[in-house]
Amino acid sequence: MTQDIPELDRLIACPNCDALHLDMPVPDGARARCLRCHTVLKAPRADAMTRIVMLAATALILMVAAVFFPFLDLSTHGLSHDSSIFDTVMAFSEGLLFPLTFAVGALIVVLPAVRLIALLYAIGPMMIGYTPARHAIPAFRLAQALKPWAMAEIFIVGTAVALVKIGGMATVSLGAAFWAFVALVLVTTLKDTFMCKLTVWKTMEERIR
């Protein structure tokens, strides 16, 4: 007796240990985990795409506010100076530190913004029932590849550490951009909790056919 071998398009591989599993329907709110390493494979949620698109659009608006609005105001000995994230990026624009301007700007502004735009492009049309955009697959792949390099949350942690160090030397007032950036990190984290990559890929493949 020969054992039936499932078709390749019905198999999914664990992204952590590469174990193969048979792709089975998972109810909304439930989770399918790898039998070998217990990595979450699928975690579909009701209206997840709508929530992802709305949160990504909100994060993009917060990004604009966070970049150009005043971030911090330092006051000491009667002198006051406020700065924005754009000023922070441009602070390295002279001398040998000039390449650092591109690195800082890319990691805390450009890459997070590009990732959000790529998600909106890839998922937005599917949210309203349309077929995916022409380059939806490479756009979603780009968004996933940029995730480890979009370091907005690392910037907030670094800012918090710096505030502790300078708190005894000057009066620090937090500007609108600081709170916009905090909200941006929270919204981005919430968006990622709704993201089930496998569900997005499956939906994309089904609607492209």
C-alpha positions, -999 to 999 in steps of 0.1 A, spaced: 0 0 0 14 34 -9 8 64 12 -7 94 -5 16 124 -8 -1 158 -5 4 183 -33 32 208 -28 8 238 -27 -9 222 4 24 221 24 38 250 45 73 251 59 81 264 94 101 296 90 122 286 120 130 249 116 118 242 80 95 214 92 67 207 66 31 208 77 -2 202 58 -19 235 53 -53 233 70 -80 259 77 -75 277 110 -105 295 126 -102 333 132 -86 340 166 -69 305 167 -32 297 162 -15 269 143 20 261 157 49 241 144 49 206 159 86 206 162 96 241 175 61 255 183 66 286 162 33 302 152 26 294 116 -9 309 112 -29 332 133 -58 346 112 -79 373 127 -113 387 116 -109 419 95 -71 417 99 -63 433 66 -86 463 73 -69 468 107 -34 465 92 -41 490 65 -57 515 89 -29 512 114 -2 515 87 -19 547 74 -21 560 109 16 552 115 25 570 83 7 602 94 24 600 128 57 596 110 53 629 92 44 647 125 72 630 144 98 642 118 90 678 115 73 689 148 95 699 178 108 668 195 126 681 226 131 715 243 162 719 265 165 748 289 194 757 311 208 789 326 182 810 308 189 795 274 164 774 255 168 752 224 143 730 207 150 704 180 132 680 157 141 646 144 151 663 112 175 685 131 189 653 148 195 637 115 212 668 100 234 672 131 259 648 115 259 665 81 294 681 85 328 666 84 337 630 87 304 621 103 284 630 71 278 594 62 262 589 96 234 613 84 223 588 59 224 559 83 204 577 110 179 590 86 174 557 69 170 536 101 146 559 120 127 576 91 132 563 56 131 526 61 100 526 85 82 549 60 91 527 30 79 496 49 46 513 57 40 524 21 49 489 8 23 474 32 -4 498 21 4 491 -16 4 453 -11 -26 449 12 -47 480 5 -64 467 -27 -71 433 -11 -87 450 19 -116 462 -3 -119 429 -22 -98 438 -53 -71 417 -68 -36 426 -56 -17 455 -72 7 446 -100 38 445 -79 21 434 -46 43 404 -41 77 422 -43 62 450 -22 51 427 6 84 408 4 102 442 7 81 451 37 90 419 55 127 423 46 128 458 61 112 448 94 145 442 112 160 474 99 132 498 107 144 509 141 120 536 153 115 518 186 153 516 191 154 554 187 128 559 214 147 537 238 179 556 231 161 589 236 148 577 270 183 567 281 196 601 270 169 619 289 179 601 321 215 612 316 208 649 309 179 653 332 201 666 360 219 691 338 190 708 320 152 712 320 138 689 294 103 695 278 89 668 255 75 682 223 46 670 202 69 649 180 81 629 209 46 617 217 39 612 180 69 590 178 58 570 209 23 566 194 40 555 161 59 527 179 28 515 197 7 516 165 34 498 145 36 471 172 -1 467 172 -1 464 134 25 436 136 3 417 160 -25 416 134 -1 405 107 -2 368 97 22 366 69 11 332 57 -25 343 55 -15 374 35 5 353 11 -23 327 7 -48 355 0 -25 371 -24 -19 339 -43 -56 330 -45 -66 364 -59 -38 366 -84 -49 333 -100 
